Amino acid sequence: MAQGFIRTAIFSGILVAFAPGIALGGDPIPQKGTTPYVTHFIFRPLVSMDVPGFKATAFEATGTTENMKGEKMLDKMAARCLAINIDTGPKTYIDGACVLADSDGDKIFSTFDTRDVDKSMGEKGACGTHILTGGTGKYAGITGKEPFSCEGMPALAGAGGYTALDIPHVTTWEIKKEVAN
């Protein structure tokens, strides 16, 4: 019985030392890449100010992400954004900030606006750009840029001004780990 325990302990030690991805439940996140994903959002208006010359509306957007290649990066993350929509009549734009959280609780932070439009989205037509500003855990040190398009969804039932959008992104990102001195 003691020999069985010792063999199991040795095997476990070897597994952890030489196959950490397997022992921890899968492949580690790559340190850089390009990832297409969609966030399925519900937008909830929080407050609005309508005055002569413009209307400003603050929104909260929540949803989930789906990696379009079936990869782990940016897949099945919870998304939460706060945004302000400014409508001056001839011009309308939205600025905001987002946090994506994975099942481990690690987060990616970004800002976005719809005035900095990257034309790389092609036929879908970009409607804005996210700038990745950092993260926690496995995403600590992440930076990058993600142009996005806006695909309208059917109107939501009921009152309250809620809207739904699918937001396809094409993210180019890199995680630079800090080197300890």
N, C-alpha and C positions, 0 to 999 in steps of 0.2 A: 504494500500500500504506500509506503514511504517512497519507493522507487517511482511509482506512478505519479505522485505529487511532484517529485523532483523533475521528471521528464516534462510534465505539463508546465512547470515553472520555467524551465530552460526554453521550451518551445515558445512560450509566451514572450520571454525576453528577446528571443531572436526575431519573432514576428514584429514586436514593437520597434526594435532597432533597425531592421532592414525593410520593413514594409509599413511605414507609418500611415500611408494613404489608405491601405486596407484596414489597418487597426482602427483608424479614426472614421471609417465609413465612406471612403471614396477618394477620388482624385483631389489633390489640393487645387486651389484657384491658381491659374497661371499668373505670372507677374505683369504681363501686358497682352493686349489683344484688341480685336475689333469684334463687337458683339451686337447683333441685331436683336432687339426685344421690343415687346409691346407692353405698355401699362394700360390696364382697363380701369378707367377712372370714373368716379361719381363726383361731380362738383356741387358743393352746397354753398349758396350765398350766405355770408355772415352779416354784412352791413353794407349799406349803399348811401351815397350822397349824390343827389341830383341837383345841380345848380346851373344857371345860365352859362353855356359855353362848354360844359363837360359833365360827365357822369362817372363816378368812381365806385367800383364794387369790389369788396374784399370777399374772396372765396377760400374755402377749404376743399381740397381734393384728396380723396382716399381711394385706394385700389390695390391691385396686385399686378406683379410682373410675370411675363411669359417669355422665356428665351426662345427665339424663333428657330434655332438650330438644335434645340434639345440639350444644350449644355448647362452646366451648373451655374456659371456666372450670370448674374442678373435674372435668375429664374426663381419663381415662387417667393418673391420678396414682397413685404408689405410696404406700400408707398403712402406717404402723407406729405402734402404740399400746402403752403399758404401762398396766395397770389392776390394781386390787385389788378383789376381790369380798368383801364382808363379809356373812355370813349369821348373824343372831342368833336365828333361829327365826321369831319373829313379823315381823321386818323383814330385808330384803335390799337392799343397794345396791352400786353399782359406781362408783368414782371413777378417773380416769386422765388421761393426757395423750397427744396424738397429734402426728405430723408427717406432712404430705403433701408429696411431692416430685414435680415435673413432669419432663419429659424434658430440660429445660435445667438441672436441678439446683436450681431455685428452690423454696423451701419455704414452707408455711403451718403455723403452730403453733397448737394448741388444747388446752384442758383440757375435761373433761366430768364430769358426774355424773348419777346416775339419781334423785336426790332433787329436783332442780330441773326439774320436768316442765312443759313448755309445752304447753298444750292445743290449739295451732293445727294439729296433725297430723290432726285430724279422725278419720275412721273407722279409720285405721290405728292410732291410739292411740300417743301419744308415750310413750317409756320413758326419755327423758333429754334433756339439752341440752349442746351444745358451746358454748364461748366462744372465739372466735378471738382470740388474744393477740398475733399479729404474724407476720412472715414475712421472707424474704430475696428479693433480686432484684426481680422485677416485683411481688412480693407484700409488699415492705417497707411497713410502715405499715398493714397490713390489720387491721381489727377487725370484729367481728360476732357474731351469735348464730345457732345452728342447732339447733332442736329435731330430735330423731330418733326413729324407731320401730325396733323390733327384730323381724325376721321370721326365725323359726327355719328351719333347713335340715335335710335328712335327716342322721342320725348318720353320722359318718365311720367308715370301716372301720379295724380294727386297735386296738391298745392305745394308751394314752397320754393319754386323756381329751380329745382334740382335739374341738372343736365348730366348726360353721360357722353364720354368721348373715349375712343381708343387712341392712344398716343404711341405710334411706332417710333423707335429711336434706332440710330446706328451709332454705337458708342465706340470711340477709340480711347483706350485707357492704359494707364501704367501705374503699377504700385512700386514706389521706391521706399524701401525700408531704410530707416535711419540706422546709421552705423554708430554703435556705442564707442565712446572714447575711452 
